[in-house]
Amino acid sequence: MTARLIAGAAVVGAVALFPLAAGNYPVKLLQEILVWGIFAMSLDLLMGYAGMVSFGHSAFFGVGGYVAALALAQRPGLLAALVLPALAAGLAAVVIGFFSIRVSGVYFIMLTLAFSQMFHAYTFQVSWLGAEDGLVGIPRPHVPGWDVTSLRGFHGYLLTLVVLTALVLRQVVRSPFGHVLQGIHENEGRMEALGYAVDRYKLVAFVIAGVIAGVAGSLYVQFTGSITPDAFFWTTSGEALLMVIIGGTGTLGGALLGSAAFILLQSLVSTYTERWMLILGVTFILFVLFAPGGVVGVLRGRVGLRA
């Protein structure tokens, strides 16, 4: 336990000091990893712990992003940057989850996908959301005593939120609630026979994951200064899914490692070839075939790491 805490603190310290030793592009690449890491962790709560594979998780990412874009354009504070996007995404998760948790397997996947595509179709057409061009020129929030408009200030802001998100999710998965979720993942019928309200637990997990995905969407808007209907598209969920699987499902640290591996590989390969998606696909297949536990599974096998 102590060794893991020391290792975690060392990683956080290294990430915090990274802007002092690197140029703008590497720092921005790391910031992109942090944003997607939050999104991947939220999806991992559903996949790795509750056993719900969702291709519509981008719905909450997009809702958080669009709400943040609209709110920050009016009053750029923390309420607009974090609170309102989280509430909007949570509300969307309650509605979508109410219907989605009633089915399982491929039906769950397709139903969540249908909801996200509905959001995509709507934002693609309506002019007040910028239609296919989306919303641009979104300012970053005003944080008292903290200049998040600067590269280093925004880096510290992002890292703080990543750490807080990881700590919250860690408490969730290690709580009795989290243990029930894992039991549902292993054998849903048995948990029902034991008297647990399985649908209620799944809905709560769905909402928690949706709220965190909404925060990730808001941070993405703050990072890029824009949002388009692509935020709702199924490929956004697919990329997060790849990150979770590459890193290792059921491990919050794996979601962060997976996001780093995916974005770094994407950045590196795309500079050499236009067929970078093909190489990413091959990499994904190799992980599924030879390292089903992801990066964390490989590290556990070699050095006894636990994430």
BAVO-828706 format. One record per residue (C-alpha): residue number from 1; residue in one letter; y, x, z. Coordinates in steps of 0.1 Angstrom, whole numbers, plus 5000, padded with zeros to 4 digits. Example, Ala and Ser with C-alpha at 12.3 -4.5 7.8 and 13.67 -1.06 7.14 Angstrom:
% residues 2
> 1	A	4955	5123	5078
> 2	S	4989	5137	5071
END
This chain:
% residues 307
> 1	M	5000	5000	5000
> 2	T	5024	5028	5010
> 3	A	5016	5048	4979
> 4	R	5023	5017	4956
> 5	L	5056	5011	4973
> 6	I	5066	5048	4969
> 7	A	5055	5047	4933
> 8	G	5075	5015	4927
> 9	A	5106	5029	4944
> 10	A	5103	5060	4923
> 11	V	5101	5040	4891
> 12	V	5131	5019	4901
> 13	G	5151	5050	4910
> 14	A	5142	5066	4877
> 15	V	5153	5035	4857
> 16	A	5185	5033	4877
> 17	L	5194	5069	4870
> 18	F	5184	5068	4833
> 19	P	5219	5060	4820
> 20	L	5232	5093	4836
> 21	A	5209	5114	4814
> 22	A	5205	5094	4782
> 23	G	5227	5082	4753
> 24	N	5237	5047	4746
> 25	Y	5208	5038	4723
> 26	P	5180	5047	4747
> 27	V	5198	5029	4775
> 28	K	5202	4998	4754
> 29	L	5165	5000	4745
> 30	L	5156	5002	4782
> 31	Q	5178	4972	4789
> 32	E	5160	4952	4762
> 33	I	5127	4961	4779
> 34	L	5141	4949	4812
> 35	V	5151	4915	4797
> 36	W	5118	4910	4780
> 37	G	5100	4922	4811
> 38	I	5113	4893	4830
> 39	F	5102	4869	4803
> 40	A	5068	4885	4801
> 41	M	5064	4882	4839
> 42	S	5072	4845	4838
> 43	L	5045	4840	4811
> 44	D	5020	4861	4831
> 45	L	5024	4837	4860
> 46	L	5010	4810	4838
> 47	M	4985	4830	4819
> 48	G	4972	4855	4843
> 49	Y	4973	4835	4875
> 50	A	4971	4798	4866
> 51	G	4951	4803	4834
> 52	M	4975	4783	4812
> 53	V	4981	4800	4778
> 54	S	5014	4787	4764
> 55	F	5027	4792	4729
> 56	G	5058	4771	4739
> 57	H	5072	4793	4766
> 58	S	5101	4801	4743
> 59	A	5114	4766	4749
> 60	F	5126	4777	4784
> 61	F	5139	4810	4771
> 62	G	5159	4792	4745
> 63	V	5172	4765	4768
> 64	G	5184	4791	4793
> 65	G	5200	4811	4765
> 66	Y	5219	4782	4749
> 67	V	5230	4768	4783
> 68	A	5243	4803	4793
> 69	A	5260	4807	4759
> 70	L	5279	4774	4763
> 71	A	5287	4778	4799
> 72	L	5298	4815	4797
> 73	A	5322	4805	4768
> 74	Q	5339	4781	4792
> 75	R	5338	4799	4826
> 76	P	5321	4833	4826
> 77	G	5308	4835	4862
> 78	L	5275	4838	4879
> 79	L	5271	4801	4880
> 80	A	5272	4800	4842
> 81	A	5252	4832	4838
> 82	L	5223	4825	4862
> 83	V	5224	4792	4881
> 84	L	5230	4767	4853
> 85	P	5205	4783	4828
> 86	A	5178	4784	4856
> 87	L	5184	4747	4865
> 88	A	5184	4736	4828
> 89	A	5152	4755	4821
> 90	G	5136	4741	4852
> 91	L	5145	4706	4842
> 92	A	5130	4711	4808
> 93	A	5099	4726	4824
> 94	V	5095	4695	4846
> 95	V	5095	4672	4816
> 96	I	5074	4694	4793
> 97	G	5050	4703	4821
> 98	F	5045	4666	4831
> 99	F	5029	4660	4797
> 100	S	5014	4694	4790
> 101	I	4993	4699	4822
> 102	R	4974	4667	4815
> 103	V	4955	4686	4788
> 104	S	4939	4720	4787
> 105	G	4927	4747	4763
> 106	V	4938	4745	4727
> 107	Y	4954	4711	4733
> 108	F	4977	4726	4760
> 109	I	4986	4754	4736
> 110	M	4994	4731	4707
> 111	L	5014	4706	4729
> 112	T	5036	4733	4744
> 113	L	5040	4748	4709
> 114	A	5051	4714	4696
> 115	F	5078	4710	4723
> 116	S	5093	4745	4715
> 117	Q	5093	4737	4678
> 118	M	5111	4705	4684
> 119	F	5139	4725	4702
> 120	H	5139	4749	4673
> 121	A	5143	4722	4647
> 122	Y	5171	4705	4667
> 123	T	5192	4736	4673
> 124	F	5187	4747	4636
> 125	Q	5204	4715	4624
> 126	V	5232	4706	4648
> 127	S	5266	4720	4642
> 128	W	5279	4720	4678
> 129	L	5252	4746	4686
> 130	G	5260	4767	4655
> 131	A	5231	4754	4635
> 132	E	5211	4782	4619
> 133	D	5238	4808	4627
> 134	G	5236	4800	4664
> 135	L	5264	4809	4689
> 136	V	5281	4843	4688
> 137	G	5308	4862	4708
> 138	I	5294	4852	4742
> 139	P	5312	4871	4770
> 140	R	5294	4886	4799
> 141	P	5299	4871	4834
> 142	H	5326	4882	4859
> 143	V	5307	4896	4889
> 144	P	5329	4903	4919
> 145	G	5330	4940	4926
> 146	W	5308	4948	4896
> 147	D	5318	4956	4860
> 148	V	5289	4943	4840
> 149	T	5309	4947	4808
> 150	S	5302	4985	4809
> 151	L	5269	5000	4798
> 152	R	5261	5014	4832
> 153	G	5273	4984	4851
> 154	F	5252	4960	4830
> 155	H	5222	4983	4835
> 156	G	5224	4981	4872
> 157	Y	5229	4943	4870
> 158	L	5198	4939	4849
> 159	L	5177	4962	4871
> 160	T	5187	4943	4902
> 161	L	5176	4910	4887
> 162	V	5143	4925	4875
> 163	V	5135	4938	4909
> 164	L	5144	4905	4926
> 165	T	5123	4886	4900
> 166	A	5093	4909	4906
> 167	L	5096	4906	4944
> 168	V	5098	4868	4942
> 169	L	5069	4865	4918
> 170	R	5049	4890	4940
> 171	Q	5054	4867	4970
> 172	V	5044	4837	4949
> 173	V	5011	4851	4937
> 174	R	5002	4865	4971
> 175	S	5010	4833	4990
> 176	P	4984	4806	4996
> 177	F	4999	4788	4966
> 178	G	4992	4818	4944
> 179	H	4956	4820	4957
> 180	V	4951	4783	4948
> 181	L	4965	4790	4913
> 182	Q	4939	4818	4909
> 183	G	4912	4795	4921
> 184	I	4923	4769	4895
> 185	H	4921	4797	4869
> 186	E	4886	4806	4879
> 187	N	4872	4771	4883
> 188	E	4895	4741	4881
> 189	G	4867	4716	4887
> 190	R	4856	4733	4920
> 191	M	4892	4733	4932
> 192	E	4895	4696	4925
> 193	A	4862	4690	4944
> 194	L	4877	4709	4974
> 195	G	4905	4683	4975
> 196	Y	4934	4703	4959
> 197	A	4959	4684	4938
> 198	V	4953	4706	4908
> 199	D	4979	4690	4885
> 200	R	5006	4693	4912
> 201	Y	4999	4730	4916
> 202	K	4999	4736	4878
> 203	L	5032	4717	4874
> 204	V	5049	4737	4902
> 205	A	5037	4769	4885
> 206	F	5049	4757	4852
> 207	V	5083	4749	4866
> 208	I	5086	4783	4884
> 209	A	5077	4801	4852
> 210	G	5101	4780	4832
> 211	V	5130	4788	4856
> 212	I	5124	4825	4853
> 213	A	5120	4823	4815
> 214	G	5154	4805	4815
> 215	V	5170	4833	4834
> 216	A	5155	4858	4809
> 217	G	5170	4838	4781
> 218	S	5204	4839	4797
> 219	L	5201	4877	4802
> 220	Y	5192	4880	4766
> 221	V	5224	4862	4756
> 222	Q	5244	4884	4780
> 223	F	5227	4915	4765
> 224	T	5233	4906	4728
> 225	G	5263	4884	4731
> 226	S	5247	4858	4708
> 227	I	5218	4833	4706
> 228	T	5201	4817	4675
> 229	P	5174	4790	4670
> 230	D	5149	4818	4667
> 231	A	5149	4820	4705
> 232	F	5129	4787	4704
> 233	F	5105	4798	4676
> 234	W	5068	4803	4683
> 235	T	5071	4840	4675
> 236	T	5092	4845	4707
> 237	S	5063	4832	4728
> 238	G	5039	4852	4707
> 239	E	5057	4885	4714
> 240	A	5057	4878	4751
> 241	L	5020	4869	4749
> 242	L	5013	4903	4732
> 243	M	5033	4920	4759
> 244	V	5013	4904	4787
> 245	I	4979	4911	4770
> 246	I	4988	4947	4762
> 247	G	5001	4953	4797
> 248	G	4972	4935	4814
> 249	T	4971	4898	4823
> 250	G	4972	4888	4860
> 251	T	4993	4919	4869
> 252	L	5031	4916	4872
> 253	G	5034	4954	4867
> 254	G	5014	4950	4835
> 255	A	5039	4925	4821
> 256	L	5066	4951	4825
> 257	L	5045	4979	4811
> 258	G	5035	4957	4782
> 259	S	5071	4949	4773
> 260	A	5079	4986	4774
> 261	A	5049	4994	4752
> 262	F	5057	4966	4727
> 263	I	5094	4973	4723
> 264	L	5090	5011	4722
> 265	L	5062	5008	4696
> 266	Q	5083	4983	4676
> 267	S	5113	5005	4677
> 268	L	5094	5037	4668
> 269	V	5072	5022	4640
> 270	S	5099	5001	4624
> 271	T	5119	5033	4617
> 272	Y	5091	5047	4595
> 273	T	5077	5016	4578
> 274	E	5085	4980	4570
> 275	R	5049	4970	4578
> 276	W	5054	4976	4615
> 277	M	5041	4941	4623
> 278	L	5007	4952	4607
> 279	I	5005	4982	4630
> 280	L	5014	4961	4660
> 281	G	4987	4937	4651
> 282	V	4961	4965	4648
> 283	T	4972	4978	4682
> 284	F	4968	4944	4697
> 285	I	4933	4941	4682
> 286	L	4923	4975	4696
> 287	F	4935	4965	4731
> 288	V	4915	4933	4730
> 289	L	4884	4951	4718
> 290	F	4885	4983	4738
> 291	A	4909	4977	4767
> 292	P	4908	4940	4776
> 293	G	4924	4948	4809
> 294	G	4954	4962	4791
> 295	V	4974	4993	4801
> 296	V	4969	4985	4838
> 297	G	4932	4981	4833
> 298	V	4930	5016	4817
> 299	L	4951	5031	4845
> 300	R	4930	5014	4872
> 301	G	4898	5029	4856
> 302	R	4912	5064	4854
> 303	V	4934	5069	4885
> 304	G	4925	5039	4907
> 305	L	4959	5023	4903
> 306	R	4964	4987	4915
> 307	A	4993	4966	4901
END
